[in-house]
């Protein structure tokens, strides 16, 4: 998946873009880690499962120039994309994703488009 000015999850109606005034330290303060290439990556589990069971992972990556992003939800190994908006099986993961994104909007990291 390539970087884009705007991003959204498959099945979602909400589209997000990197906030134009976001700073590197704001990303770090909110759980993003800088990669070797200078991009900022946020990875969190979306469902609460026992430690020995695989779950869903939310991955948000902001480009090193802080203008583009990628958003995805994958299986625990990161190999297969998952549509959390399909059916009721992922309602808890959907709520957690929406909570995280609402917080990022309030913190000035992303903005709704």
C-alpha positions in Angstrom: 0.0 0.0 0.0 1.4 3.3 -1.1 1.3 6.6 0.8 -1.5 9.0 -0.1 -2.7 12.5 1.0 -5.8 10.9 2.4 -6.6 7.4 3.7 -9.5 5.4 5.1 -10.2 1.8 6.1 -12.0 -0.5 3.7 -15.7 -0.2 4.4 -15.4 3.0 6.5 -17.1 6.3 5.6 -14.5 8.4 7.4 -11.5 9.7 5.4 -8.4 11.2 7.2 -5.4 13.3 6.2 -2.3 14.3 8.2 -3.0 17.5 10.1 -1.0 20.3 8.3 0.4 21.6 11.6 1.4 18.2 13.1 5.0 18.1 14.6 7.3 15.1 15.0 7.3 15.4 18.8 3.5 15.2 18.8 3.6 11.9 16.9 6.2 10.5 19.3 4.2 11.7 22.4 1.2 9.8 21.0 2.8 6.4 20.5 4.3 6.7 17.1 7.7 5.2 16.6 10.2 6.5 14.0 11.3 3.9 11.5 14.8 3.6 9.9 13.5 5.4 6.8 12.2 8.4 8.9 8.5 7.5 8.7 6.4 7.4 11.8 4.5 4.1 12.6 1.7 3.4 15.1 0.8 -0.2 15.7 -1.8 -1.3 18.3 -4.0 -4.4 18.9 -7.6 -3.7 18.2 -9.2 -6.6 20.1 -8.6 -7.8 23.6 -7.6 -11.5 23.3 -5.5 -13.8 25.6 -1.8 -13.5 25.0 -1.5 -16.8 23.1 -4.2 -16.0 20.5 -3.6 -13.8 17.5 -5.7 -10.7 17.1 -6.2 -7.7 14.8 -3.6 -5.0 14.4 -4.2 -1.3 13.5 -1.2 0.2 11.6 -1.0 3.9 10.8 2.1 5.2 9.0 2.9 8.9 8.5 5.5 9.7 5.8 8.8 11.3 6.9 7.7 14.7 5.4 4.5 14.6 7.5 2.2 15.0 4.5 0.9 11.5 3.6 -0.3 8.5 5.5 -1.5 4.9 5.3 -4.1 3.2 7.5 -4.7 -0.5 7.7 -6.1 -3.3 9.9 -4.4 -6.6 9.5 -4.3 -10.1 11.0 -1.8 -10.4 13.8 1.0 -11.4 11.5 0.3 -8.4 9.2 -0.1 -10.5 6.0 -3.8 -10.2 5.4 -6.0 -7.0 5.4 -9.2 -7.3 7.4 -12.4 -5.3 6.8 -13.7 -4.5 10.3 -16.8 -2.8 9.0 -18.1 -6.0 7.4 -20.7 -7.6 9.7 -21.0 -7.5 13.5 -18.1 -9.9 14.2 -15.6 -6.9 14.6 -17.8 -4.4 16.4 -15.4 -4.2 19.4 -12.4 -3.6 17.1 -14.5 -1.0 15.2 -15.2 0.9 18.4 -11.6 0.8 19.4 -10.4 2.0 16.0 -12.9 4.9 16.1 -11.9 5.9 19.6 -8.2 6.0 18.6 -8.9 8.1 15.5 -11.2 10.5 17.5 -8.3 10.9 19.9 -5.8 11.6 17.0 -8.2 14.2 15.6 -8.4 15.9 19.0 -4.6 15.8 19.4 -4.1 17.4 16.0 -2.4 14.4 14.4 -5.0 13.8 11.7 -8.0 15.6 10.4 -11.2 14.4 8.9 -11.6 15.2 5.2 
